[in-house]
């Protein structure tokens, strides 16, 4: 399974959204299509900024950032009865 994150030059990760905020964990996009959709929205959609005067346009939000691609490979699988999570 491959997942994606956006990292800024300070090493923080994007939390997504119209005007991305940054955190140590950030958002994880579970497929490349979702990530591309987010980036396209930032590039083209100004609707979310009508209520945010004096805010920089989102197209600049990721300047200097990079996309990290992580591949998860399960090494061990455990079977746990569902009832264990219900108590």
C-alpha positions as CSV (number, residue, x, y, z in Angstrom):
1,X,0.0,0.0,0.0
2,X,1.4,3.4,-1.0
3,X,0.4,6.6,0.8
4,X,1.5,10.2,0.4
5,X,2.3,13.3,2.6
6,X,3.3,16.8,1.8
7,X,6.3,18.1,3.8
8,X,7.4,21.7,4.0
9,X,11.1,22.9,4.3
10,X,10.7,23.1,8.1
11,X,9.9,19.3,8.2
12,X,6.2,19.7,9.1
13,X,3.4,18.0,7.2
14,X,0.4,19.5,5.6
15,X,-3.0,18.9,7.2
16,X,-4.8,19.6,3.9
17,X,-7.7,21.8,3.4
18,X,-8.2,25.2,1.5
19,X,-5.5,26.9,3.5
20,X,-3.2,24.2,4.7
21,X,-1.9,24.2,8.2
22,X,1.2,22.3,9.3
23,X,1.8,19.7,12.0
24,X,4.2,16.9,13.0
25,X,1.8,14.2,11.7
26,X,-0.2,16.0,9.0
27,X,-2.7,14.4,6.6
28,X,-2.0,11.1,4.8
29,X,-3.5,10.8,1.3
30,X,-4.2,7.1,0.6
31,X,-3.9,7.3,-3.2
32,X,-2.3,9.5,-5.8
33,X,-5.7,10.6,-7.2
34,X,-6.7,12.1,-3.9
35,X,-3.4,14.0,-3.5
36,X,-3.7,15.3,-7.1
37,X,-7.3,16.4,-6.5
38,X,-6.2,18.3,-3.4
39,X,-3.4,20.1,-5.3
40,X,-5.7,20.9,-8.2
41,X,-8.3,22.3,-5.8
42,X,-5.6,24.6,-4.4
43,X,-4.5,25.7,-7.8
44,X,-8.0,26.5,-9.2
45,X,-10.6,26.9,-6.5
46,X,-10.9,30.4,-5.0
47,X,-14.3,29.8,-3.5
48,X,-12.9,28.9,-0.1
49,X,-11.1,32.3,0.1
50,X,-14.1,34.6,-0.2
51,X,-14.5,34.6,3.6
52,X,-10.7,34.8,4.2
53,X,-9.6,38.4,3.3
54,X,-5.9,39.3,3.6
55,X,-5.0,35.6,3.2
56,X,-2.5,34.5,0.7
57,X,-3.8,32.4,-2.2
58,X,-3.4,28.7,-1.7
59,X,-1.3,28.3,-4.9
60,X,1.6,29.6,-2.8
61,X,0.9,27.4,0.2
62,X,3.1,24.6,-1.0
63,X,6.0,26.6,-2.4
64,X,9.3,24.8,-1.6
65,X,7.5,21.7,-0.4
66,X,7.8,18.1,-1.5
67,X,5.6,15.0,-1.7
68,X,6.8,12.0,0.2
69,X,5.7,8.6,-0.9
70,X,5.6,5.8,1.6
71,X,5.1,2.1,0.8
72,X,3.8,-0.1,3.6
73,X,4.6,-3.8,3.4
74,X,3.0,-6.0,6.1
75,X,5.5,-8.2,7.7
76,X,3.3,-10.0,10.2
77,X,-0.4,-10.5,10.4
78,X,-2.3,-11.2,13.7
79,X,-5.9,-12.3,14.0
80,X,-7.7,-10.7,16.9
81,X,-11.4,-11.4,17.7
82,X,-13.6,-8.3,17.2
83,X,-15.0,-8.8,20.7
84,X,-11.6,-7.8,22.1
85,X,-12.2,-4.2,20.8
86,X,-15.8,-4.0,22.1
87,X,-15.1,-4.1,25.8
